[in-house]
């Protein structure tokens, strides 16, 4: 972990309910530059709901999310963060390189920087030999690697990964772990959710244990 006190994410007193069922209860967490913070909890613990509020897809009922002192929408507009939602799938008719490049360009990365950092990200997840392959021809685990490559490319300040290794084989899981470590070492702040205790031990600088509320840091 890099020694940094630069706070990238600050969540303060977050509440969210659906149909009067509280899913997130008074959650306060923070994430600093150059660290991996894991949200560990069972299925149904409200982890995905929390992340959706952090990256701006959901609006909190109460509380506040700040990303580098901006609201999530403004941070997204400035290309500060990249996200891999739990149910995300890459665009199957694109080649691997095309997919990563498209998502990087959507973050507003200058054209002159794109090719180098796209190739760097594809190599970081172990897909260097598959850049010209159609995504439709890849296995499910390799498609997940494409999404992770798209998220880490060009070193965003914040990377959000919702259950990034669920349902994939051990080899591809290890590739994702190495990519996460590399992104952290390059200074990105990373939030990931998982229900694998071993994964948190391997990757995390800090862990929040969650079941609707934060039980322990």
MIPAVEX-633517 format. One record per atom (N, C-alpha, C): residue number from 1; residue in one letter; atom name; x, y, z. Coordinates in steps of 0.2 Angstrom, whole numbers, plus 5000, padded with zeros to 4 digits. Example, Ala and Ser with C-alpha at 12.3 -4.5 7.8 and 13.67 -1.06 7.14 Angstrom:
BEGIN
    k  r   a     u     v     w
    1  A   N  5066  4972  5039
    1  A  CA  5062  4978  5039
    1  A   C  5066  4984  5039
    2  S   N  5064  4989  5035
    2  S  CA  5068  4995  5036
    2  S   C  5064  5000  5039
***
This chain:
BEGIN
    k  r   a     u     v     w
    1  X   N  5004  4994  5000
    1  X  CA  5000  5000  5000
    1  X   C  5004  5006  5000
    2  X   N  5003  5011  4996
    2  X  CA  5006  5017  4996
    2  X   C  5004  5021  5003
    3  X   N  5009  5025  5005
    3  X  CA  5008  5029  5011
    3  X   C  5005  5035  5009
    4  X   N  4998  5036  5009
    4  X  CA  4995  5042  5007
    4  X   C  4989  5043  5012
    5  X   N  4988  5050  5013
    5  X  CA  4982  5052  5017
    5  X   C  4977  5056  5012
    6  X   N  4978  5055  5006
    6  X  CA  4973  5058  5001
    6  X   C  4967  5054  5001
    7  X   N  4962  5057  5004
    7  X  CA  4955  5053  5004
    7  X   C  4952  5054  4997
    8  X   N  4951  5048  4994
    8  X  CA  4947  5048  4987
    8  X   C  4940  5048  4988
    9  X   N  4937  5043  4993
    9  X  CA  4930  5042  4994
    9  X   C  4929  5043  5001
   10  X   N  4923  5047  5002
   10  X  CA  4921  5048  5009
   10  X   C  4913  5047  5009
   11  X   N  4911  5042  5013
   11  X  CA  4904  5040  5013
   11  X   C  4902  5042  5021
   12  X   N  4897  5046  5022
   12  X  CA  4895  5048  5028
   12  X   C  4888  5047  5030
   13  X   N  4886  5042  5034
   13  X  CA  4879  5042  5037
   13  X   C  4874  5040  5031
   14  X   N  4876  5035  5027
   14  X  CA  4872  5033  5022
   14  X   C  4866  5028  5024
   15  X   N  4860  5030  5022
   15  X  CA  4854  5025  5023
   15  X   C  4851  5024  5016
   16  X   N  4849  5018  5015
   16  X  CA  4845  5016  5009
   16  X   C  4840  5011  5011
   17  X   N  4833  5012  5009
   17  X  CA  4828  5007  5010
   17  X   C  4824  5006  5004
   18  X   N  4822  5000  5003
   18  X  CA  4817  4998  4997
   18  X   C  4811  4995  5000
   19  X   N  4805  4998  4999
   19  X  CA  4799  4996  5001
   19  X   C  4799  4995  5009
   20  X   N  4802  5000  5012
   20  X  CA  4802  5000  5019
   20  X   C  4807  4995  5023
   21  X   N  4811  4992  5018
   21  X  CA  4816  4987  5021
   21  X   C  4822  4990  5021
   22  X   N  4826  4991  5026
   22  X  CA  4832  4995  5026
   22  X   C  4838  4990  5024
   23  X   N  4841  4993  5018
   23  X  CA  4846  4989  5015
   23  X   C  4853  4991  5017
   24  X   N  4854  4998  5018
   24  X  CA  4860  5001  5020
   24  X   C  4858  5005  5026
   25  X   N  4861  5004  5032
   25  X  CA  4860  5008  5038
   25  X   C  4866  5012  5041
   26  X   N  4865  5018  5040
   26  X  CA  4870  5023  5043
   26  X   C  4877  5021  5042
   27  X   N  4879  5020  5036
   27  X  CA  4886  5018  5034
   27  X   C  4890  5023  5033
   28  X   N  4896  5023  5036
   28  X  CA  4902  5028  5035
   28  X   C  4908  5024  5033
   29  X   N  4911  5025  5028
   29  X  CA  4917  5022  5026
   29  X   C  4922  5027  5022
   30  X   N  4928  5026  5022
   30  X  CA  4932  5030  5017
   30  X   C  4937  5026  5014
   31  X   N  4940  5028  5008
   31  X  CA  4945  5025  5004
   31  X   C  4950  5030  5002
   32  X   N  4957  5028  5004
   32  X  CA  4962  5033  5002
   32  X   C  4966  5031  4996
   33  X   N  4969  5036  4993
   33  X  CA  4973  5034  4987
   33  X   C  4978  5028  4988
   34  X   N  4979  5024  4983
   34  X  CA  4984  5019  4984
   34  X   C  4982  5013  4989
   35  X   N  4976  5012  4990
   35  X  CA  4974  5006  4994
   35  X   C  4968  5002  4991
   36  X   N  4968  4996  4993
   36  X  CA  4962  4992  4992
   36  X   C  4958  4991  4998
   37  X   N  4952  4993  4997
   37  X  CA  4947  4992  5003
   37  X   C  4941  4987  5001
   38  X   N  4941  4982  5005
   38  X  CA  4936  4977  5003
   38  X   C  4930  4978  5007
   39  X   N  4924  4977  5004
   39  X  CA  4917  4976  5008
   39  X   C  4916  4969  5008
   40  X   N  4916  4966  5014
   40  X  CA  4915  4959  5015
   40  X   C  4909  4957  5018
   41  X   N  4905  4953  5015
   41  X  CA  4898  4951  5018
   41  X   C  4895  4946  5014
   42  X   N  4890  4943  5017
   42  X  CA  4886  4937  5013
   42  X   C  4882  4940  5008
   43  X   N  4879  4936  5003
   43  X  CA  4874  4938  4998
   43  X   C  4868  4941  5002
   44  X   N  4866  4947  4999
   44  X  CA  4860  4950  5003
   44  X   C  4862  4955  5008
   45  X   N  4869  4956  5009
   45  X  CA  4871  4961  5014
   45  X   C  4870  4968  5013
   46  X   N  4868  4970  5006
   46  X  CA  4868  4977  5004
   46  X   C  4874  4980  5001
   47  X   N  4879  4975  4999
   47  X  CA  4885  4978  4997
   47  X   C  4884  4981  4990
   48  X   N  4881  4978  4986
   48  X  CA  4880  4981  4979
   48  X   C  4876  4987  4979
   49  X   N  4871  4988  4984
   49  X  CA  4867  4994  4985
   49  X   C  4872  5000  4987
   50  X   N  4876  4998  4991
   50  X  CA  4881  5003  4993
   50  X   C  4885  5005  4988
   51  X   N  4888  5001  4984
   51  X  CA  4892  5003  4978
   51  X   C  4888  5007  4973
   52  X   N  4882  5005  4972
   52  X  CA  4878  5009  4967
   52  X   C  4877  5016  4969
   53  X   N  4877  5017  4976
   53  X  CA  4876  5024  4978
   53  X   C  4883  5028  4977
   54  X   N  4888  5024  4979
   54  X  CA  4895  5027  4978
   54  X   C  4896  5029  4971
   55  X   N  4894  5025  4966
   55  X  CA  4896  5027  4959
   55  X   C  4890  5031  4956
   56  X   N  4885  5032  4960
   56  X  CA  4880  5037  4957
   56  X   C  4874  5034  4954
   57  X   N  4873  5028  4954
   57  X  CA  4867  5025  4950
   57  X   C  4861  5025  4955
   58  X   N  4862  5025  4961
   58  X  CA  4856  5026  4966
   58  X   C  4858  5032  4970
   59  X   N  4852  5035  4972
   59  X  CA  4853  5041  4977
   59  X   C  4851  5039  4984
   60  X   N  4855  5041  4989
   60  X  CA  4854  5039  4996
   60  X   C  4848  5042  4998
   61  X   N  4844  5039  5003
   61  X  CA  4839  5042  5006
   61  X   C  4841  5047  5011
   62  X   N  4847  5045  5015
   62  X  CA  4850  5050  5019
   62  X   C  4858  5049  5019
   63  X   N  4861  5054  5020
   63  X  CA  4869  5053  5020
   63  X   C  4872  5056  5014
   64  X   N  4878  5056  5013
   64  X  CA  4882  5059  5008
   64  X   C  4888  5055  5006
   65  X   N  4889  5055  4999
   65  X  CA  4895  5052  4996
   65  X   C  4899  5057  4992
   66  X   N  4905  5058  4994
   66  X  CA  4910  5062  4991
   66  X   C  4915  5058  4988
   67  X   N  4917  5060  4981
   67  X  CA  4923  5057  4978
   67  X   C  4927  5063  4976
   68  X   N  4933  5063  4980
   68  X  CA  4937  5069  4979
   68  X   C  4934  5076  4980
   69  X   N  4929  5076  4985
   69  X  CA  4925  5082  4987
   69  X   C  4920  5083  4981
   70  X   N  4919  5079  4977
   70  X  CA  4913  5080  4972
   70  X   C  4908  5075  4973
   71  X   N  4902  5076  4971
   71  X  CA  4897  5071  4971
   71  X   C  4898  5066  4965
   72  X   N  4895  5060  4966
   72  X  CA  4897  5055  4961
   72  X   C  4896  5057  4954
   73  X   N  4891  5060  4952
   73  X  CA  4889  5062  4945
   73  X   C  4895  5066  4942
   74  X   N  4897  5071  4946
   74  X  CA  4902  5076  4944
   74  X   C  4909  5072  4943
   75  X   N  4910  5067  4948
   75  X  CA  4916  5063  4947
   75  X   C  4916  5059  4941
   76  X   N  4910  5056  4940
   76  X  CA  4910  5052  4934
   76  X   C  4911  5056  4927
   77  X   N  4908  5062  4927
   77  X  CA  4909  5066  4921
   77  X   C  4916  5068  4920
   78  X   N  4920  5069  4926
   78  X  CA  4927  5071  4925
   78  X   C  4931  5064  4924
   79  X   N  4929  5059  4923
   79  X  CA  4932  5053  4922
   79  X   C  4937  5050  4927
   80  X   N  4935  5052  4933
   80  X  CA  4939  5050  4939
   80  X   C  4938  5043  4941
   81  X   N  4933  5040  4940
   81  X  CA  4931  5033  4942
   81  X   C  4929  5029  4936
   82  X   N  4931  5022  4937
   82  X  CA  4929  5017  4933
   82  X   C  4925  5012  4937
   83  X   N  4920  5008  4934
   83  X  CA  4916  5004  4938
   83  X   C  4915  4997  4934
   84  X   N  4915  4991  4937
   84  X  CA  4913  4985  4935
   84  X   C  4907  4983  4939
   85  X   N  4901  4984  4937
   85  X  CA  4895  4981  4941
   85  X   C  4895  4973  4941
   86  X   N  4892  4971  4946
   86  X  CA  4892  4963  4946
   86  X   C  4889  4960  4940
   87  X   N  4884  4962  4937
   87  X  CA  4881  4959  4932
   87  X   C  4883  4961  4925
   88  X   N  4888  4965  4925
   88  X  CA  4891  4968  4918
   88  X   C  4893  4963  4914
   89  X   N  4892  4964  4907
   89  X  CA  4895  4960  4902
   89  X   C  4898  4964  4897
   90  X   N  4904  4962  4894
   90  X  CA  4907  4966  4888
   90  X   C  4902  4966  4882
   91  X   N  4904  4970  4877
   91  X  CA  4900  4970  4871
   91  X   C  4903  4965  4866
   92  X   N  4899  4960  4865
   92  X  CA  4902  4954  4862
   92  X   C  4904  4954  4855
   93  X   N  4902  4959  4851
   93  X  CA  4904  4960  4844
   93  X   C  4910  4964  4843
   94  X   N  4913  4967  4849
   94  X  CA  4919  4971  4848
   94  X   C  4925  4966  4849
   95  X   N  4931  4968  4847
   95  X  CA  4937  4965  4849
   95  X   C  4939  4967  4856
   96  X   N  4944  4963  4859
   96  X  CA  4946  4965  4866
   96  X   C  4949  4972  4866
   97  X   N  4953  4973  4861
   97  X  CA  4956  4980  4861
   97  X   C  4951  4986  4860
   98  X   N  4946  4984  4856
   98  X  CA  4941  4989  4854
   98  X   C  4937  4991  4860
   99  X   N  4935  4986  4864
   99  X  CA  4931  4986  4870
   99  X   C  4935  4991  4875
  100  X   N  4941  4989  4877
  100  X  CA  4945  4993  4882
  100  X   C  4945  5000  4880
  101  X   N  4947  5001  4873
  101  X  CA  4948  5008  4871
  101  X   C  4942  5012  4871
  102  X   N  4936  5009  4869
  102  X  CA  4930  5012  4869
  102  X   C  4928  5015  4876
  103  X   N  4929  5011  4881
  103  X  CA  4927  5013  4888
  103  X   C  4932  5018  4891
  104  X   N  4939  5018  4889
  104  X  CA  4944  5023  4891
  104  X   C  4942  5029  4888
  105  X   N  4940  5029  4881
  105  X  CA  4938  5036  4878
  105  X   C  4932  5039  4881
  106  X   N  4928  5035  4883
  106  X  CA  4922  5037  4887
  106  X   C  4923  5041  4893
  107  X   N  4929  5039  4896
  107  X  CA  4931  5042  4902
  107  X   C  4935  5049  4901
  108  X   N  4936  5050  4894
  108  X  CA  4939  5057  4892
  108  X   C  4946  5057  4892
  109  X   N  4949  5051  4891
  109  X  CA  4957  5051  4891
  109  X   C  4959  5053  4884
  110  X   N  4964  5058  4884
  110  X  CA  4966  5061  4878
  110  X   C  4969  5055  4873
  111  X   N  4967  5056  4866
  111  X  CA  4968  5051  4861
  111  X   C  4975  5049  4861
  112  X   N  4980  5053  4862
  112  X  CA  4987  5051  4861
  112  X   C  4989  5046  4867
  113  X   N  4986  5046  4872
  113  X  CA  4988  5042  4878
  113  X   C  4984  5035  4877
  114  X   N  4979  5034  4873
  114  X  CA  4975  5028  4874
  114  X   C  4978  5022  4872
  115  X   N  4981  5022  4866
  115  X  CA  4984  5015  4864
  115  X   C  4989  5012  4869
  116  X   N  4993  5016  4871
  116  X  CA  4998  5013  4876
  116  X   C  4995  5010  4882
  117  X   N  4990  5014  4885
  117  X  CA  4988  5012  4892
  117  X   C  4982  5006  4891
  118  X   N  4979  5006  4885
  118  X  CA  4975  5000  4883
  118  X   C  4979  4994  4883
  119  X   N  4985  4994  4879
  119  X  CA  4989  4988  4879
  119  X   C  4992  4986  4885
  120  X   N  4994  4991  4889
  120  X  CA  4996  4990  4896
  120  X   C  4991  4986  4900
  121  X   N  4985  4988  4900
  121  X  CA  4979  4985  4904
  121  X   C  4978  4978  4902
  122  X   N  4978  4977  4895
  122  X  CA  4976  4971  4892
  122  X   C  4982  4966  4894
  123  X   N  4988  4968  4894
  123  X  CA  4993  4964  4897
  123  X   C  4993  4962  4904
  124  X   N  4991  4967  4908
  124  X  CA  4991  4967  4915
  124  X   C  4986  4961  4917
  125  X   N  4981  4960  4913
  125  X  CA  4976  4955  4915
  125  X   C  4977  4948  4912
  126  X   N  4983  4948  4908
  126  X  CA  4985  4942  4905
  126  X   C  4981  4940  4898
  127  X   N  4979  4946  4895
  127  X  CA  4975  4945  4888
  127  X   C  4979  4947  4883
  128  X   N  4986  4948  4884
  128  X  CA  4990  4951  4878
  128  X   C  4990  4948  4872
  129  X   N  4988  4941  4872
  129  X  CA  4988  4937  4865
  129  X   C  4981  4937  4862
  130  X   N  4976  4941  4866
  130  X  CA  4969  4940  4863
  130  X   C  4967  4947  4861
  131  X   N  4971  4952  4860
  131  X  CA  4968  4959  4859
  131  X   C  4964  4959  4853
  132  X   N  4965  4955  4848
  132  X  CA  4962  4955  4841
  132  X   C  4956  4950  4841
  133  X   N  4955  4947  4846
  133  X  CA  4950  4942  4847
  133  X   C  4943  4945  4848
  134  X   N  4938  4943  4845
  134  X  CA  4931  4945  4846
  134  X   C  4929  4943  4853
  135  X   N  4926  4947  4857
  135  X  CA  4924  4945  4864
  135  X   C  4919  4939  4864
  136  X   N  4915  4939  4859
  136  X  CA  4910  4933  4859
  136  X   C  4914  4926  4858
  137  X   N  4920  4926  4856
  137  X  CA  4924  4920  4856
  137  X   C  4928  4918  4863
  138  X   N  4927  4922  4868
  138  X  CA  4931  4921  4874
  138  X   C  4926  4917  4879
  139  X   N  4930  4914  4884
  139  X  CA  4926  4911  4889
  139  X   C  4923  4916  4894
  140  X   N  4919  4914  4898
  140  X  CA  4916  4918  4903
  140  X   C  4921  4922  4908
  141  X   N  4926  4918  4910
  141  X  CA  4931  4921  4914
  141  X   C  4935  4926  4910
  142  X   N  4937  4925  4904
  142  X  CA  4941  4929  4900
  142  X   C  4936  4936  4899
  143  X   N  4930  4935  4898
  143  X  CA  4926  4941  4897
  143  X   C  4926  4945  4903
  144  X   N  4926  4942  4909
  144  X  CA  4927  4946  4915
  144  X   C  4934  4950  4915
  145  X   N  4939  4947  4913
  145  X  CA  4945  4950  4912
  145  X   C  4945  4956  4908
  146  X   N  4941  4956  4903
  146  X  CA  4941  4961  4898
  146  X   C  4938  4967  4902
  147  X   N  4933  4966  4906
  147  X  CA  4929  4971  4910
  147  X   C  4934  4974  4915
  148  X   N  4938  4970  4918
  148  X  CA  4943  4972  4923
  148  X   C  4949  4977  4919
  149  X   N  4951  4974  4914
  149  X  CA  4956  4978  4910
  149  X   C  4953  4985  4908
  150  X   N  4946  4985  4906
  150  X  CA  4943  4991  4904
  150  X   C  4943  4996  4910
  151  X   N  4942  4993  4916
  151  X  CA  4942  4997  4922
  151  X   C  4949  5000  4924
  152  X   N  4954  4996  4924
  152  X  CA  4960  4998  4926
  152  X   C  4964  5003  4921
  153  X   N  4962  5002  4915
  153  X  CA  4966  5006  4910
  153  X   C  4967  5013  4911
  154  X   N  4973  5016  4910
  154  X  CA  4974  5023  4911
  154  X   C  4974  5025  4918
  155  X   N  4974  5021  4923
  155  X  CA  4975  5023  4930
  155  X   C  4970  5028  4932
  156  X   N  4964  5026  4932
  156  X  CA  4959  5030  4935
  156  X   C  4960  5031  4943
  157  X   N  4958  5037  4946
  157  X  CA  4959  5038  4953
  157  X   C  4955  5033  4957
  158  X   N  4949  5031  4955
  158  X  CA  4945  5026  4959
  158  X   C  4943  5021  4954
  159  X   N  4944  5015  4956
  159  X  CA  4941  5009  4953
  159  X   C  4936  5005  4958
  160  X   N  4930  5004  4955
  160  X  CA  4925  5000  4959
  160  X   C  4923  4994  4956
  161  X   N  4924  4988  4960
  161  X  CA  4923  4982  4957
  161  X   C  4918  4978  4961
  162  X   N  4913  4976  4959
  162  X  CA  4907  4973  4962
  162  X   C  4908  4965  4961
  163  X   N  4910  4961  4966
  163  X  CA  4911  4954  4966
  163  X   C  4915  4952  4959
  164  X   N  4921  4955  4958
  164  X  CA  4924  4954  4952
  164  X   C  4926  4947  4950
  165  X   N  4927  4942  4955
  165  X  CA  4929  4936  4953
  165  X   C  4924  4930  4954
  166  X   N  4918  4932  4956
  166  X  CA  4913  4927  4957
  166  X   C  4911  4923  4951
  167  X   N  4911  4916  4952
  167  X  CA  4910  4912  4947
  167  X   C  4915  4910  4941
  168  X   N  4921  4913  4943
  168  X  CA  4926  4911  4938
  168  X   C  4932  4907  4940
  169  X   N  4936  4904  4936
  169  X  CA  4941  4899  4938
  169  X   C  4947  4902  4942
  170  X   N  4950  4897  4945
  170  X  CA  4956  4900  4949
  170  X   C  4961  4904  4945
  171  X   N  4963  4902  4939
  171  X  CA  4968  4905  4935
  171  X   C  4966  4912  4933
  172  X   N  4960  4913  4931
  172  X  CA  4957  4920  4930
  172  X   C  4957  4924  4936
  173  X   N  4955  4921  4941
  173  X  CA  4954  4924  4948
  173  X   C  4961  4927  4950
  174  X   N  4966  4923  4949
  174  X  CA  4973  4925  4950
  174  X   C  4975  4931  4946
  175  X   N  4973  4931  4940
  175  X  CA  4975  4936  4935
  175  X   C  4971  4943  4937
  176  X   N  4965  4942  4939
  176  X  CA  4962  4948  4942
  176  X   C  4965  4951  4948
  177  X   N  4967  4947  4953
  177  X  CA  4971  4949  4959
  177  X   C  4977  4953  4957
  178  X   N  4981  4950  4952
  178  X  CA  4987  4953  4950
  178  X   C  4986  4960  4947
  179  X   N  4980  4961  4943
  179  X  CA  4979  4967  4940
  179  X   C  4976  4972  4946
  180  X   N  4973  4970  4951
  180  X  CA  4971  4974  4956
  180  X   C  4977  4977  4960
  181  X   N  4981  4972  4962
  181  X  CA  4987  4974  4965
  181  X   C  4991  4979  4961
  182  X   N  4992  4978  4955
  182  X  CA  4996  4983  4950
  182  X   C  4992  4990  4950
  183  X   N  4986  4990  4950
  183  X  CA  4982  4996  4950
  183  X   C  4983  5000  4956
  184  X   N  4983  4996  4962
  184  X  CA  4984  5000  4968
  184  X   C  4991  5002  4969
  185  X   N  4996  4998  4966
  185  X  CA  5003  5001  4966
  185  X   C  5004  5007  4962
  186  X   N  5000  5008  4957
  186  X  CA  5000  5014  4953
  186  X   C  4997  5020  4956
  187  X   N  4994  5019  4962
  187  X  CA  4991  5024  4965
  187  X   C  4983  5025  4965
  188  X   N  4980  5020  4961
  188  X  CA  4972  5020  4961
  188  X   C  4970  5018  4968
  189  X   N  4964  5021  4970
  189  X  CA  4960  5019  4976
  189  X   C  4955  5013  4973
  190  X   N  4955  5008  4976
  190  X  CA  4950  5002  4974
  190  X   C  4946  5000  4979
  191  X   N  4939  5000  4978
  191  X  CA  4934  4997  4982
  191  X   C  4932  4991  4978
  192  X   N  4932  4985  4982
  192  X  CA  4929  4979  4979
  192  X   C  4924  4976  4984
  193  X   N  4919  4973  4982
  193  X  CA  4915  4969  4986
  193  X   C  4916  4961  4985
  194  X   N  4915  4957  4990
  194  X  CA  4917  4950  4990
  194  X   C  4913  4947  4996
  195  X   N  4912  4940  4995
  195  X  CA  4910  4936  5000
  195  X   C  4915  4931  5001
  196  X   N  4921  4931  4998
  196  X  CA  4927  4927  4999
  196  X   C  4931  4929  5004
  197  X   N  4932  4926  5010
  197  X  CA  4937  4929  5015
  197  X   C  4944  4928  5013
  198  X   N  4945  4923  5009
  198  X  CA  4952  4922  5006
  198  X   C  4954  4928  5002
  199  X   N  4949  4930  4998
  199  X  CA  4951  4936  4993
  199  X   C  4952  4942  4997
  200  X   N  4949  4943  5002
  200  X  CA  4950  4949  5006
  200  X   C  4957  4949  5009
  201  X   N  4959  4943  5012
  201  X  CA  4966  4942  5015
  201  X   C  4971  4943  5010
  202  X   N  4970  4941  5003
  202  X  CA  4975  4942  4998
  202  X   C  4976  4949  4996
  203  X   N  4971  4953  4996
  203  X  CA  4971  4959  4992
  203  X   C  4970  4965  4997
  204  X   N  4967  4965  5002
  204  X  CA  4965  4971  5006
  204  X   C  4970  4974  5010
  205  X   N  4970  4981  5010
  205  X  CA  4973  4985  5015
  205  X   C  4969  4986  5021
  206  X   N  4962  4987  5019
  206  X  CA  4957  4987  5025
  206  X   C  4951  4984  5023
  207  X   N  4947  4981  5027
  207  X  CA  4941  4978  5026
  207  X   C  4936  4980  5030
  208  X   N  4930  4981  5027
  208  X  CA  4924  4983  5031
  208  X   C  4919  4977  5031
  209  X   N  4918  4974  5037
  209  X  CA  4913  4968  5037
  209  X   C  4906  4971  5038
  210  X   N  4902  4969  5033
  210  X  CA  4895  4972  5032
  210  X   C  4890  4967  5032
  211  X   N  4884  4969  5035
  211  X  CA  4878  4966  5034
  211  X   C  4872  4971  5036
  212  X   N  4871  4974  5030
  212  X  CA  4866  4980  5030
  212  X   C  4869  4986  5034
  213  X   N  4873  4985  5039
  213  X  CA  4877  4990  5042
  213  X   C  4884  4988  5043
  214  X   N  4889  4993  5044
  214  X  CA  4896  4991  5045
  214  X   C  4896  4988  5052
  215  X   N  4898  4982  5052
  215  X  CA  4899  4978  5059
  215  X   C  4906  4979  5062
  216  X   N  4911  4980  5057
  216  X  CA  4918  4980  5060
  216  X   C  4922  4983  5054
  217  X   N  4927  4987  5056
  217  X  CA  4933  4989  5051
  217  X   C  4939  4985  5053
***
